[in-house]
């Protein structure tokens, strides 16, 4: 075999070896890339969170879970502003009368509280529970009757204080009879999220926290015994 032939074979061997190395490297790189993509996707899937509502509560949580975690529960909670002073976070920073004044669902209640001169009383109270009728709850009353109540401070005060229990009632302790500031009891039946007060008033959004109170927004004005 001539030296020229040997040189040709050596050159061919080098080229083949180089091709194999390049091909293996490319395959290895492609496999790593796919593996890296899969790992990244898996990590992203593992760290993704459930969709949240405007109030920051995971949308897929049950009302019972929300209540146990100290978050508001109930279908009507979605009507509460998502941010600002009237949101759940905003209300938690203010005493109850001030918090209610920032919530558009409770504007009639706020008017009644001001008319009765109870703003300071409610704001200065410590650890209370308030059953807060919505605007629609007041609208159920005949206008003539509502106007008469708003004009009678003594009667208005009696009705409003009947909506206040002088202790914080969290959802787990809400069922049962509770003496109010007006002195008569309110009776709560049911369980999260379906509470009923005095057999007729439905809790629409419960467990709302303010600086000094736990609030249950209800669909009916509560009336004390005469």
C-alpha positions as CSV (number, residue, x, y, z in Angstrom):
1,X,0.0,0.0,0.0
2,X,1.5,3.4,-1.0
3,X,1.9,6.3,1.4
4,X,-0.6,8.3,-0.8
5,X,-3.3,5.6,-0.3
6,X,-2.7,5.6,3.5
7,X,-3.0,9.4,3.6
8,X,-6.3,9.2,1.8
9,X,-7.7,6.5,4.2
10,X,-6.6,8.5,7.2
11,X,-8.3,11.6,5.9
12,X,-11.5,9.7,5.2
13,X,-11.5,8.3,8.7
14,X,-11.1,11.8,10.2
15,X,-14.0,13.1,8.2
16,X,-16.3,10.2,9.2
17,X,-15.3,10.6,12.9
18,X,-16.0,14.4,12.7
19,X,-19.4,13.8,11.1
20,X,-20.4,11.3,13.8
21,X,-19.3,13.6,16.6
22,X,-21.3,16.5,15.0
23,X,-24.4,14.4,14.5
24,X,-24.3,13.0,18.1
25,X,-23.8,16.5,19.5
26,X,-26.8,17.8,17.5
27,X,-29.0,15.0,18.7
28,X,-27.9,15.5,22.3
29,X,-28.6,19.3,22.0
30,X,-32.1,18.6,20.5
31,X,-33.0,16.2,23.3
32,X,-31.8,18.6,26.0
33,X,-33.9,21.4,24.5
34,X,-37.0,19.3,24.5
35,X,-36.3,18.1,28.0
36,X,-35.7,21.7,29.1
37,X,-39.0,22.8,27.5
38,X,-40.8,20.0,29.2
39,X,-39.3,20.9,32.6
40,X,-40.1,24.5,32.1
41,X,-43.7,23.7,31.2
42,X,-44.0,21.3,34.1
43,X,-42.6,23.9,36.5
44,X,-45.0,26.5,35.2
45,X,-47.9,24.1,35.6
46,X,-46.9,23.3,39.1
47,X,-46.7,26.9,40.2
48,X,-49.8,28.2,38.4
49,X,-52.5,29.4,40.8
50,X,-56.3,29.1,40.5
51,X,-58.1,32.1,38.9
52,X,-58.8,34.8,41.4
53,X,-61.8,37.0,41.8
54,X,-61.5,40.8,42.1
55,X,-61.3,40.5,45.9
56,X,-58.3,38.2,45.7
57,X,-60.2,35.0,46.6
58,X,-59.4,31.9,44.4
59,X,-62.5,31.6,42.2
60,X,-62.7,27.8,42.6
61,X,-62.8,27.8,46.4
62,X,-66.0,26.7,48.0
63,X,-67.9,29.1,50.3
64,X,-67.1,26.9,53.3
65,X,-63.3,27.1,52.5
66,X,-63.6,30.9,52.0
67,X,-65.4,31.2,55.4
68,X,-62.8,29.0,57.2
69,X,-60.0,31.1,55.8
70,X,-61.7,34.3,57.1
71,X,-62.7,35.6,53.6
72,X,-66.2,36.9,52.6
73,X,-68.5,34.3,51.1
74,X,-71.8,34.4,49.2
75,X,-73.1,35.0,45.7
76,X,-73.6,38.8,46.2
77,X,-70.0,39.3,47.3
78,X,-69.2,39.8,43.6
79,X,-71.2,43.0,43.6
80,X,-68.8,44.6,46.1
81,X,-66.3,47.0,44.5
82,X,-63.0,45.2,43.5
83,X,-60.8,48.0,44.8
84,X,-60.8,51.3,46.6
85,X,-62.3,52.2,50.0
86,X,-65.5,50.3,49.3
87,X,-63.7,47.0,48.5
88,X,-63.2,44.2,51.1
89,X,-59.6,45.3,51.6
90,X,-60.7,49.0,52.0
91,X,-63.6,48.2,54.4
92,X,-61.2,46.2,56.6
93,X,-59.3,49.4,57.3
94,X,-62.2,51.5,58.5
95,X,-64.7,51.2,61.4
96,X,-68.1,49.8,60.4
97,X,-70.2,53.0,59.7
98,X,-67.4,54.5,57.7
99,X,-66.8,51.3,55.8
100,X,-70.5,51.0,55.0
101,X,-70.5,54.6,53.7
102,X,-67.9,53.6,51.1
103,X,-70.0,50.7,49.8
104,X,-72.6,51.5,47.2
105,X,-74.8,48.5,48.2
106,X,-75.4,50.0,51.6
107,X,-76.2,53.7,50.9
108,X,-79.7,53.6,52.3
109,X,-78.5,52.0,55.5
110,X,-75.9,54.7,55.8
111,X,-78.6,57.4,55.4
112,X,-80.6,55.7,58.1
113,X,-77.6,55.5,60.5
114,X,-76.8,59.2,60.0
115,X,-80.5,60.1,60.5
116,X,-80.5,58.2,63.8
117,X,-77.2,59.8,64.9
118,X,-75.5,56.4,65.3
119,X,-72.4,56.9,63.3
120,X,-70.1,57.6,66.2
121,X,-71.8,54.9,68.3
122,X,-71.1,52.2,65.7
123,X,-67.6,53.5,64.8
124,X,-66.5,53.5,68.4
125,X,-68.0,50.1,69.4
126,X,-65.5,47.2,69.7
127,X,-66.0,43.7,68.3
128,X,-69.6,43.8,67.1
129,X,-71.6,42.0,64.4
130,X,-73.8,44.0,62.0
131,X,-76.5,42.6,59.8
132,X,-76.5,45.2,57.1
133,X,-79.6,45.4,54.8
134,X,-78.9,46.3,51.2
135,X,-80.6,49.2,49.4
136,X,-82.9,46.6,47.8
137,X,-83.9,45.4,51.3
138,X,-85.0,48.9,52.3
139,X,-86.8,49.2,48.9
140,X,-89.0,46.3,49.9
141,X,-90.6,48.5,52.5
142,X,-93.5,50.7,51.3
143,X,-92.1,54.2,50.7
144,X,-94.7,55.7,53.1
145,X,-93.5,53.4,55.9
146,X,-89.9,53.9,55.1
147,X,-90.3,57.7,55.2
148,X,-92.2,57.5,58.5
149,X,-89.4,55.4,60.1
150,X,-86.7,57.8,58.9
151,X,-88.6,60.7,60.4
152,X,-89.0,58.9,63.8
153,X,-85.6,58.9,65.4
154,X,-86.6,56.7,68.3
155,X,-88.2,54.0,66.2
156,X,-85.3,54.2,63.7
157,X,-82.8,53.8,66.4
158,X,-84.7,50.8,67.8
159,X,-84.7,49.1,64.3
160,X,-81.0,49.8,63.6
161,X,-79.7,48.7,66.9
162,X,-81.7,45.5,66.4
163,X,-79.3,44.8,63.5
164,X,-76.2,44.9,65.9
165,X,-74.9,42.1,68.1
166,X,-72.4,43.3,70.8
167,X,-69.8,40.6,69.9
168,X,-68.0,39.4,66.7
169,X,-69.8,36.4,65.3
170,X,-67.7,34.5,62.8
171,X,-69.5,32.1,60.4
172,X,-68.8,29.0,62.6
173,X,-70.6,30.7,65.5
174,X,-73.4,32.4,63.7
175,X,-76.2,29.9,64.0
176,X,-78.4,30.3,67.1
177,X,-80.0,33.1,69.1
178,X,-78.0,36.4,69.7
179,X,-79.0,39.3,71.9
180,X,-78.8,42.6,70.1
181,X,-78.1,46.1,71.2
182,X,-81.8,46.8,71.0
183,X,-82.1,43.9,73.7
184,X,-84.3,41.5,71.7
185,X,-82.7,38.4,70.0
186,X,-82.1,37.7,66.4
187,X,-82.1,34.0,65.4
188,X,-79.9,32.6,62.7
189,X,-80.4,29.3,61.1
190,X,-78.5,27.4,58.4
191,X,-74.8,27.0,57.5
192,X,-72.3,28.5,55.2
193,X,-73.3,29.8,52.7
194,X,-77.0,29.6,53.3
195,X,-77.8,31.5,56.5
196,X,-81.2,32.9,57.3
197,X,-81.9,35.5,60.0
198,X,-85.3,35.5,61.7
199,X,-86.7,33.0,59.2
200,X,-86.8,35.4,56.3
201,X,-83.6,37.6,55.8
202,X,-81.1,35.8,53.7
203,X,-77.4,36.5,54.1
204,X,-76.2,37.6,50.7
205,X,-72.5,38.2,51.5
206,X,-71.1,37.2,54.9
207,X,-68.0,37.4,56.9
208,X,-67.1,40.9,55.7
209,X,-64.5,42.4,58.0
210,X,-64.2,46.0,59.1
211,X,-61.8,47.4,61.7
212,X,-64.3,46.8,64.5
213,X,-67.0,44.5,63.2
214,X,-68.0,41.5,61.2
215,X,-70.7,42.3,58.7
216,X,-73.4,40.1,57.1
217,X,-75.1,41.8,54.2
218,X,-78.8,40.7,54.2
219,X,-81.7,41.1,51.8
220,X,-84.4,42.1,54.3
221,X,-84.7,44.7,57.0
222,X,-85.0,43.1,60.4
223,X,-87.9,44.3,62.6
224,X,-87.8,43.9,66.4
225,X,-90.8,42.8,68.4
226,X,-93.0,45.8,69.3
